[in-house]
Amino acid sequence: MRRGYHFKNSIALVFLVVLFCCILVSIVSMFKVPDIVIGNNMNLLKASGNDNLIGTFGNMMIDMLPEDLAFTVFLPSETAFERDLRLNKSTSLVGGKMSDTYAVISRVLGFSTVPRALDSAMVPAGKEVSYDSLSGLELFVSKDVGGVLVVNGVRLERVDIRRGKLVVHVIDGVIMDAEFKQSVQPDFDEDE
């Protein structure tokens, strides 16, 4: 029998190379752990245990954005939603108030979202950079002396939370323009 007879046939050689590559790709792909998908509306922030970091209103706000586009959201903390916007889980998410709550949250989303991914490492120390939000409000982002990010004078509590291409930074306040701020300020006549 002639040595190397099977490999002289070019079709057999190509077949063996393709077969070897397919087996190699199959083996390598088995080592890649797939992402866990939890339900239709569950997102990675909820699945990763960060639900307490961003809260109910934060999740509502983030769910309004597509996951496959790059955005940066300066998300108010749950405390900031209650303190600055008077949104409370027990009263703002019931009955007719639900549509008002969505309107407020979507308005805040426009003020505090930048149409690009912005990690905390991308902000140079000692310099202020500006970005236009979705609503056109100019956001000024800098790092303070301690290296903490600050946006429009509000310090960030948590940075670089990821969900797909979204970058979420939790802030201790609400970014809004003067007109919207005036509309959500408490009526002082109610207390008297």
FIKOLZA-1660 file (N, C-alpha, C; in steps of 0.1 Angstrom, whole numbers, plus 5000, padded with zeros to 4 digits):
% residues 192
   i   px   py   pz ch aa at
   1 5008 4988 5000  A  M  N
   1 5000 5000 5000  A  M CA
   1 5009 5012 5000  A  M  C
   2 5005 5023 4993  A  R  N
   2 5012 5035 4992  A  R CA
   2 5010 5044 5003  A  R  C
   3 5021 5049 5008  A  R  N
   3 5020 5058 5020  A  R CA
   3 5015 5072 5015  A  R  C
   4 5005 5078 5023  A  G  N
   4 5000 5091 5019  A  G CA
   4 4990 5091 5008  A  G  C
   5 4985 5080 5004  A  Y  N
   5 4976 5079 4993  A  Y CA
   5 4963 5087 4996  A  Y  C
   6 4958 5087 5008  A  H  N
   6 4945 5094 5011  A  H CA
   6 4947 5109 5010  A  H  C
   7 4958 5114 5014  A  F  N
   7 4960 5128 5014  A  F CA
   7 4964 5134 5001  A  F  C
   8 4966 5126 4991  A  K  N
   8 4969 5132 4978  A  K CA
   8 4956 5136 4971  A  K  C
   9 4945 5131 4976  A  N  N
   9 4932 5135 4970  A  N CA
   9 4928 5149 4977  A  N  C
  10 4928 5159 4970  A  S  N
  10 4926 5173 4975  A  S CA
  10 4912 5175 4982  A  S  C
  11 4902 5168 4977  A  I  N
  11 4889 5169 4983  A  I CA
  11 4889 5163 4997  A  I  C
  12 4895 5152 4999  A  A  N
  12 4896 5146 5012  A  A CA
  12 4904 5154 5021  A  A  C
  13 4915 5161 5016  A  L  N
  13 4923 5170 5025  A  L CA
  13 4914 5182 5029  A  L  C
  14 4907 5188 5020  A  V  N
  14 4899 5199 5024  A  V CA
  14 4888 5195 5034  A  V  C
  15 4882 5183 5032  A  F  N
  15 4872 5178 5041  A  F CA
  15 4877 5176 5055  A  F  C
  16 4889 5171 5056  A  L  N
  16 4895 5169 5069  A  L CA
  16 4899 5182 5076  A  L  C
  17 4903 5192 5069  A  V  N
  17 4907 5205 5074  A  V CA
  17 4894 5211 5080  A  V  C
  18 4883 5211 5072  A  V  N
  18 4871 5217 5076  A  V CA
  18 4865 5209 5088  A  V  C
  19 4866 5197 5088  A  L  N
  19 4861 5189 5099  A  L CA
  19 4868 5192 5112  A  L  C
  20 4882 5193 5111  A  F  N
  20 4890 5196 5122  A  F CA
  20 4886 5210 5128  A  F  C
  21 4884 5220 5119  A  C  N
  21 4880 5234 5123  A  C CA
  21 4867 5234 5130  A  C  C
  22 4857 5226 5124  A  C  N
  22 4844 5226 5131  A  C CA
  22 4845 5220 5145  A  C  C
  23 4852 5209 5146  A  I  N
  23 4854 5203 5159  A  I CA
  23 4861 5213 5169  A  I  C
  24 4871 5220 5164  A  L  N
  24 4878 5229 5173  A  L CA
  24 4869 5241 5177  A  L  C
  25 4861 5246 5168  A  V  N
  25 4851 5257 5171  A  V CA
  25 4841 5252 5181  A  V  C
  26 4836 5239 5179  A  S  N
  26 4826 5234 5189  A  S CA
  26 4832 5233 5203  A  S  C
  27 4844 5228 5204  A  I  N
  27 4851 5227 5217  A  I CA
  27 4853 5240 5223  A  I  C
  28 4857 5250 5216  A  V  N
  28 4860 5263 5222  A  V CA
  28 4847 5270 5226  A  V  C
  29 4836 5268 5218  A  S  N
  29 4823 5274 5221  A  S CA
  29 4817 5268 5234  A  S  C
  30 4820 5256 5237  A  M  N
  30 4815 5249 5249  A  M CA
  30 4820 5256 5262  A  M  C
  31 4832 5262 5261  A  F  N
  31 4838 5268 5272  A  F CA
  31 4833 5282 5275  A  F  C
  32 4826 5288 5265  A  K  N
  32 4820 5301 5267  A  K CA
  32 4807 5299 5274  A  K  C
  33 4805 5306 5286  A  V  N
  33 4793 5305 5294  A  V CA
  33 4783 5315 5288  A  V  C
  34 4771 5311 5284  A  P  N
  34 4762 5320 5279  A  P CA
  34 4756 5329 5290  A  P  C
  35 4751 5341 5285  A  D  N
  35 4745 5350 5295  A  D CA
  35 4731 5344 5299  A  D  C
  36 4728 5347 5311  A  I  N
  36 4715 5342 5317  A  I CA
  36 4704 5352 5314  A  I  C
  37 4694 5348 5308  A  V  N
  37 4683 5356 5305  A  V CA
  37 4672 5353 5315  A  V  C
  38 4667 5363 5322  A  I  N
  38 4656 5360 5332  A  I CA
  38 4644 5368 5328  A  I  C
  39 4634 5361 5323  A  G  N
  39 4621 5366 5319  A  G CA
  39 4622 5377 5308  A  G  C
  40 4611 5382 5305  A  N  N
  40 4610 5392 5294  A  N CA
  40 4615 5406 5298  A  N  C
  41 4610 5410 5309  A  N  N
  41 4613 5424 5314  A  N CA
  41 4625 5425 5323  A  N  C
  42 4630 5414 5328  A  M  N
  42 4642 5415 5337  A  M CA
  42 4654 5419 5329  A  M  C
  43 4661 5428 5335  A  N  N
  43 4674 5432 5329  A  N CA
  43 4686 5428 5337  A  N  C
  44 4697 5430 5331  A  L  N
  44 4710 5426 5338  A  L CA
  44 4712 5433 5351  A  L  C
  45 4707 5445 5352  A  L  N
  45 4709 5452 5365  A  L CA
  45 4701 5444 5376  A  L  C
  46 4689 5440 5373  A  K  N
  46 4681 5433 5383  A  K CA
  46 4687 5419 5385  A  K  C
  47 4691 5412 5374  A  A  N
  47 4697 5399 5376  A  A CA
  47 4710 5398 5383  A  A  C
  48 4717 5409 5383  A  S  N
  48 4730 5409 5390  A  S CA
  48 4730 5413 5404  A  S  C
  49 4718 5415 5409  A  G  N
  49 4717 5419 5423  A  G CA
  49 4718 5434 5426  A  G  C
  50 4718 5442 5416  A  N  N
  50 4720 5457 5417  A  N CA
  50 4706 5464 5418  A  N  C
  51 4695 5456 5420  A  D  N
  51 4682 5462 5421  A  D CA
  51 4681 5472 5433  A  D  C
  52 4688 5469 5444  A  N  N
  52 4688 5478 5455  A  N CA
  52 4695 5491 5452  A  N  C
  53 4705 5490 5443  A  L  N
  53 4713 5502 5440  A  L CA
  53 4705 5512 5432  A  L  C
  54 4697 5508 5423  A  I  N
  54 4690 5517 5414  A  I CA
  54 4675 5518 5417  A  I  C
  55 4669 5509 5424  A  G  N
  55 4655 5510 5428  A  G CA
  55 4645 5509 5418  A  G  C
  56 4632 5510 5422  A  T  N
  56 4621 5508 5413  A  T CA
  56 4620 5518 5402  A  T  C
  57 4622 5531 5406  A  F  N
  57 4621 5542 5396  A  F CA
  57 4633 5542 5386  A  F  C
  58 4644 5538 5392  A  G  N
  58 4656 5537 5383  A  G CA
  58 4654 5526 5373  A  G  C
  59 4649 5514 5377  A  N  N
  59 4646 5504 5367  A  N CA
  59 4636 5508 5357  A  N  C
  60 4626 5515 5361  A  M  N
  60 4616 5520 5351  A  M CA
  60 4622 5529 5341  A  M  C
  61 4631 5538 5346  A  M  N
  61 4638 5547 5337  A  M CA
  61 4647 5540 5327  A  M  C
  62 4655 5530 5332  A  I  N
  62 4664 5523 5323  A  I CA
  62 4657 5514 5313  A  I  C
  63 4645 5509 5317  A  D  N
  63 4637 5501 5308  A  D CA
  63 4632 5508 5296  A  D  C
  64 4632 5522 5297  A  M  N
  64 4628 5530 5286  A  M CA
  64 4638 5531 5275  A  M  C
  65 4650 5527 5277  A  L  N
  65 4661 5528 5267  A  L CA
  65 4664 5515 5261  A  L  C
  66 4668 5515 5248  A  P  N
  66 4671 5502 5242  A  P CA
  66 4685 5497 5247  A  P  C
  67 4686 5484 5249  A  E  N
  67 4699 5479 5254  A  E CA
  67 4710 5478 5244  A  E  C
  68 4706 5478 5231  A  D  N
  68 4716 5476 5220  A  D CA
  68 4723 5489 5215  A  D  C
  69 4719 5501 5221  A  L  N
  69 4726 5513 5218  A  L CA
  69 4734 5519 5230  A  L  C
  70 4744 5526 5227  A  A  N
  70 4753 5531 5237  A  A CA
  70 4747 5544 5243  A  A  C
  71 4744 5543 5256  A  F  N
  71 4739 5555 5263  A  F CA
  71 4746 5555 5277  A  F  C
  72 4747 5567 5283  A  T  N
  72 4751 5568 5296  A  T CA
  72 4740 5575 5304  A  T  C
  73 4736 5569 5315  A  V  N
  73 4725 5574 5323  A  V CA
  73 4730 5579 5337  A  V  C
  74 4728 5591 5340  A  F  N
  74 4731 5596 5353  A  F CA
  74 4718 5595 5361  A  F  C
  75 4716 5583 5368  A  L  N
  75 4704 5579 5374  A  L CA
  75 4702 5584 5388  A  L  C
  76 4692 5591 5391  A  P  N
  76 4689 5595 5405  A  P CA
  76 4688 5583 5414  A  P  C
  77 4693 5584 5426  A  S  N
  77 4691 5573 5436  A  S CA
  77 4676 5573 5440  A  S  C
  78 4672 5562 5446  A  E  N
  78 4659 5561 5451  A  E CA
  78 4655 5572 5461  A  E  C
  79 4665 5576 5469  A  T  N
  79 4663 5587 5479  A  T CA
  79 4661 5600 5471  A  T  C
  80 4669 5602 5460  A  A  N
  80 4668 5614 5453  A  A CA
  80 4654 5615 5446  A  A  C
  81 4649 5604 5441  A  F  N
  81 4636 5604 5435  A  F CA
  81 4625 5609 5445  A  F  C
  82 4626 5603 5457  A  E  N
  82 4616 5607 5467  A  E CA
  82 4618 5621 5472  A  E  C
  83 4631 5625 5475  A  R  N
  83 4634 5638 5481  A  R CA
  83 4631 5649 5471  A  R  C
  84 4636 5648 5458  A  D  N
  84 4636 5659 5449  A  D CA
  84 4623 5659 5440  A  D  C
  85 4618 5647 5437  A  L  N
  85 4606 5646 5428  A  L CA
  85 4593 5642 5435  A  L  C
  86 4594 5639 5448  A  R  N
  86 4583 5635 5456  A  R CA
  86 4577 5622 5450  A  R  C
  87 4585 5613 5445  A  L  N
  87 4580 5600 5440  A  L CA
  87 4582 5590 5451  A  L  C
  88 4571 5583 5454  A  N  N
  88 4572 5573 5465  A  N CA
  88 4566 5560 5459  A  N  C
  89 4572 5549 5461  A  K  N
  89 4567 5536 5456  A  K CA
  89 4553 5533 5460  A  K  C
  90 4549 5536 5472  A  S  N
  90 4536 5532 5477  A  S CA
  90 4525 5541 5472  A  S  C
  91 4528 5554 5468  A  T  N
  91 4518 5563 5463  A  T CA
  91 4519 5566 5448  A  T  C
  92 4531 5566 5442  A  S  N
  92 4532 5570 5428  A  S CA
  92 4530 5559 5418  A  S  C
  93 4529 5547 5422  A  L  N
  93 4527 5536 5413  A  L CA
  93 4514 5530 5414  A  L  C
  94 4504 5537 5418  A  V  N
  94 4490 5531 5419  A  V CA
  94 4481 5540 5411  A  V  C
  95 4471 5533 5405  A  G  N
  95 4460 5539 5398  A  G CA
  95 4464 5549 5388  A  G  C
  96 4457 5561 5388  A  G  N
  96 4459 5572 5379  A  G CA
  96 4473 5579 5380  A  G  C
  97 4479 5577 5391  A  K  N
  97 4492 5584 5393  A  K CA
  97 4503 5577 5385  A  K  C
  98 4501 5565 5380  A  M  N
  98 4511 5557 5373  A  M CA
  98 4515 5564 5360  A  M  C
  99 4506 5570 5353  A  S  N
  99 4509 5577 5340  A  S CA
  99 4517 5590 5343  A  S  C
 100 4513 5597 5354  A  D  N
 100 4521 5609 5358  A  D CA
 100 4535 5605 5362  A  D  C
 101 4536 5594 5369  A  T  N
 101 4550 5590 5373  A  T CA
 101 4558 5586 5361  A  T  C
 102 4553 5580 5351  A  Y  N
 102 4560 5577 5339  A  Y CA
 102 4564 5589 5331  A  Y  C
 103 4555 5599 5331  A  A  N
 103 4558 5612 5325  A  A CA
 103 4570 5619 5331  A  A  C
 104 4570 5619 5345  A  V  N
 104 4581 5626 5352  A  V CA
 104 4594 5618 5350  A  V  C
 105 4593 5605 5350  A  I  N
 105 4605 5597 5348  A  I CA
 105 4611 5598 5334  A  I  C
 106 4602 5599 5324  A  S  N
 106 4607 5600 5310  A  S CA
 106 4613 5614 5308  A  S  C
 107 4608 5624 5315  A  R  N
 107 4614 5637 5314  A  R CA
 107 4627 5638 5320  A  R  C
 108 4629 5632 5332  A  V  N
 108 4642 5631 5339  A  V CA
 108 4652 5623 5330  A  V  C
 109 4647 5612 5324  A  L  N
 109 4655 5604 5315  A  L CA
 109 4661 5613 5304  A  L  C
 110 4653 5622 5298  A  G  N
 110 4659 5631 5288  A  G CA
 110 4669 5640 5293  A  G  C
 111 4668 5645 5305  A  F  N
 111 4678 5654 5311  A  F CA
 111 4691 5647 5315  A  F  C
 112 4690 5635 5319  A  S  N
 112 4701 5628 5325  A  S CA
 112 4708 5617 5317  A  S  C
 113 4705 5617 5304  A  T  N
 113 4710 5606 5295  A  T CA
 113 4718 5612 5284  A  T  C
 114 4730 5607 5282  A  V  N
 114 4739 5611 5271  A  V CA
 114 4740 5600 5261  A  V  C
 115 4738 5603 5248  A  P  N
 115 4738 5593 5237  A  P CA
 115 4752 5588 5234  A  P  C
 116 4759 5583 5244  A  R  N
 116 4772 5577 5242  A  R CA
 116 4776 5570 5255  A  R  C
 117 4785 5560 5254  A  A  N
 117 4790 5554 5266  A  A CA
 117 4801 5562 5272  A  A  C
 118 4799 5565 5285  A  L  N
 118 4809 5573 5292  A  L CA
 118 4812 5566 5306  A  L  C
 119 4824 5559 5306  A  D  N
 119 4829 5553 5318  A  D CA
 119 4835 5563 5327  A  D  C
 120 4836 5561 5340  A  S  N
 120 4843 5570 5349  A  S CA
 120 4857 5572 5345  A  S  C
 121 4864 5562 5340  A  A  N
 121 4878 5563 5336  A  A CA
 121 4880 5572 5324  A  A  C
 122 4870 5575 5316  A  M  N
 122 4871 5584 5305  A  M CA
 122 4871 5599 5308  A  M  C
 123 4868 5602 5321  A  V  N
 123 4867 5616 5325  A  V CA
 123 4881 5619 5331  A  V  C
 124 4888 5629 5324  A  P  N
 124 4902 5632 5329  A  P CA
 124 4901 5639 5343  A  P  C
 125 4911 5636 5351  A  A  N
 125 4911 5643 5364  A  A CA
 125 4915 5658 5362  A  A  C
 126 4908 5667 5369  A  G  N
 126 4912 5681 5369  A  G CA
 126 4906 5688 5357  A  G  C
 127 4898 5682 5349  A  K  N
 127 4892 5688 5337  A  K CA
 127 4877 5686 5337  A  K  C
 128 4870 5696 5332  A  E  N
 128 4855 5694 5331  A  E CA
 128 4852 5692 5316  A  E  C
 129 4844 5682 5314  A  V  N
 129 4840 5679 5300  A  V CA
 129 4825 5681 5299  A  V  C
 130 4820 5685 5288  A  S  N
 130 4805 5687 5287  A  S CA
 130 4800 5678 5276  A  S  C
 131 4787 5674 5278  A  Y  N
 131 4780 5666 5269  A  Y CA
 131 4766 5671 5268  A  Y  C
 132 4759 5670 5257  A  D  N
 132 4745 5673 5256  A  D CA
 132 4737 5661 5259  A  D  C
 133 4727 5663 5267  A  S  N
 133 4718 5652 5271  A  S CA
 133 4708 5650 5259  A  S  C
 134 4699 5640 5260  A  L  N
 134 4689 5637 5250  A  L CA
 134 4680 5649 5248  A  L  C
 135 4677 5657 5259  A  S  N
 135 4668 5668 5258  A  S CA
 135 4675 5681 5254  A  S  C
 136 4689 5680 5253  A  G  N
 136 4696 5692 5249  A  G CA
 136 4702 5700 5261  A  G  C
 137 4699 5695 5273  A  L  N
 137 4705 5701 5285  A  L CA
 137 4720 5698 5285  A  L  C
 138 4729 5708 5287  A  E  N
 138 4743 5706 5288  A  E CA
 138 4747 5700 5301  A  E  C
 139 4754 5689 5301  A  L  N
 139 4759 5682 5313  A  L CA
 139 4774 5685 5315  A  L  C
 140 4778 5689 5326  A  F  N
 140 4792 5692 5329  A  F CA
 140 4797 5681 5338  A  F  C
 141 4806 5673 5334  A  V  N
 141 4811 5661 5341  A  V CA
 141 4826 5664 5345  A  V  C
 142 4829 5662 5357  A  S  N
 142 4843 5664 5362  A  S CA
 142 4846 5654 5374  A  S  C
 143 4858 5654 5378  A  K  N
 143 4862 5646 5390  A  K CA
 143 4866 5656 5401  A  K  C
 144 4861 5654 5413  A  D  N
 144 4865 5663 5424  A  D CA
 144 4879 5659 5429  A  D  C
 145 4883 5666 5440  A  V  N
 145 4897 5664 5445  A  V CA
 145 4899 5649 5449  A  V  C
 146 4889 5643 5454  A  G  N
 146 4890 5629 5458  A  G CA
 146 4888 5619 5447  A  G  C
 147 4886 5624 5434  A  G  N
 147 4885 5615 5423  A  G CA
 147 4870 5610 5421  A  G  C
 148 4861 5616 5428  A  V  N
 148 4847 5612 5427  A  V CA
 148 4841 5620 5415  A  V  C
 149 4833 5613 5407  A  L  N
 149 4827 5620 5395  A  L CA
 149 4816 5630 5400  A  L  C
 150 4815 5641 5394  A  V  N
 150 4804 5651 5397  A  V CA
 150 4798 5655 5384  A  V  C
 151 4785 5655 5383  A  V  N
 151 4778 5660 5371  A  V CA
 151 4768 5671 5375  A  V  C
 152 4770 5683 5369  A  N  N
 152 4762 5695 5371  A  N CA
 152 4761 5697 5386  A  N  C
 153 4773 5696 5393  A  G  N
 153 4773 5698 5408  A  G CA
 153 4768 5687 5417  A  G  C
 154 4764 5676 5411  A  V  N
 154 4758 5665 5419  A  V CA
 154 4768 5654 5419  A  V  C
 155 4772 5649 5431  A  R  N
 155 4781 5638 5433  A  R CA
 155 4775 5625 5429  A  R  C
 156 4783 5616 5423  A  L  N
 156 4779 5603 5420  A  L CA
 156 4781 5593 5432  A  L  C
 157 4771 5584 5434  A  E  N
 157 4772 5575 5445  A  E CA
 157 4778 5562 5440  A  E  C
 158 4774 5557 5428  A  R  N
 158 4779 5545 5422  A  R CA
 158 4782 5548 5408  A  R  C
 159 4793 5542 5402  A  V  N
 159 4796 5544 5388  A  V CA
 159 4798 5531 5381  A  V  C
 160 4797 5532 5368  A  D  N
 160 4801 5521 5358  A  D CA
 160 4793 5509 5360  A  D  C
 161 4780 5510 5363  A  I  N
 161 4771 5498 5363  A  I CA
 161 4767 5496 5348  A  I  C
 162 4769 5484 5344  A  R  N
 162 4766 5480 5329  A  R CA
 162 4754 5472 5327  A  R  C
 163 4747 5475 5316  A  R  N
 163 4736 5467 5311  A  R CA
 163 4737 5468 5296  A  R  C
 164 4742 5457 5290  A  G  N
 164 4744 5458 5276  A  G CA
 164 4754 5469 5272  A  G  C
 165 4750 5478 5263  A  K  N
 165 4758 5489 5260  A  K CA
 165 4755 5501 5268  A  K  C
 166 4746 5500 5278  A  L  N
 166 4743 5511 5287  A  L CA
 166 4753 5512 5298  A  L  C
 167 4757 5524 5302  A  V  N
 167 4765 5527 5313  A  V CA
 167 4756 5535 5323  A  V  C
 168 4755 5530 5335  A  V  N
 168 4746 5537 5345  A  V CA
 168 4755 5542 5357  A  V  C
 169 4753 5555 5360  A  H  N
 169 4760 5561 5372  A  H CA
 169 4748 5565 5381  A  H  C
 170 4749 5561 5394  A  V  N
 170 4738 5565 5403  A  V CA
 170 4743 5578 5410  A  V  C
 171 4734 5588 5410  A  I  N
 171 4738 5601 5415  A  I CA
 171 4729 5605 5427  A  I  C
 172 4733 5614 5436  A  D  N
 172 4726 5618 5448  A  D CA
 172 4718 5631 5445  A  D  C
 173 4710 5630 5435  A  G  N
 173 4702 5642 5431  A  G CA
 173 4695 5639 5417  A  G  C
 174 4689 5649 5412  A  V  N
 174 4681 5648 5399  A  V CA
 174 4686 5659 5390  A  V  C
 175 4690 5655 5378  A  I  N
 175 4694 5665 5368  A  I CA
 175 4682 5670 5361  A  I  C
 176 4679 5683 5361  A  M  N
 176 4668 5688 5354  A  M CA
 176 4670 5703 5351  A  M  C
 177 4663 5708 5341  A  D  N
 177 4664 5722 5338  A  D CA
 177 4656 5731 5348  A  D  C
 178 4657 5744 5347  A  A  N
 178 4651 5753 5357  A  A CA
 178 4635 5752 5356  A  A  C
 179 4630 5751 5344  A  E  N
 179 4616 5751 5342  A  E CA
 179 4610 5738 5348  A  E  C
 180 4616 5727 5346  A  F  N
 180 4611 5714 5352  A  F CA
 180 4613 5714 5367  A  F  C
 181 4624 5720 5372  A  K  N
 181 4626 5720 5386  A  K CA
 181 4615 5728 5393  A  K  C
 182 4611 5739 5387  A  Q  N
 182 4600 5748 5392  A  Q CA
 182 4587 5740 5392  A  Q  C
 183 4585 5732 5382  A  S  N
 183 4572 5725 5382  A  S CA
 183 4571 5713 5392  A  S  C
 184 4582 5708 5397  A  V  N
 184 4582 5697 5406  A  V CA
 184 4584 5702 5421  A  V  C
 185 4587 5715 5423  A  Q  N
 185 4589 5720 5436  A  Q CA
 185 4576 5719 5444  A  Q  C
 186 4577 5716 5457  A  P  N
 186 4565 5715 5465  A  P CA
 186 4558 5729 5466  A  P  C
 187 4545 5728 5467  A  D  N
 187 4537 5740 5469  A  D CA
 187 4537 5743 5483  A  D  C
 188 4542 5755 5487  A  F  N
 188 4543 5759 5500  A  F CA
 188 4529 5762 5507  A  F  C
 189 4519 5764 5498  A  D  N
 189 4506 5767 5504  A  D CA
 189 4500 5754 5510  A  D  C
 190 4505 5742 5506  A  E  N
 190 4499 5730 5511  A  E CA
 190 4502 5728 5526  A  E  C
 191 4514 5733 5530  A  D  N
 191 4518 5731 5544  A  D CA
 191 4511 5741 5554  A  D  C
 192 4506 5752 5549  A  E  N
 192 4500 5762 5558  A  E CA
 192 4486 5759 5561  A  E  C
% end
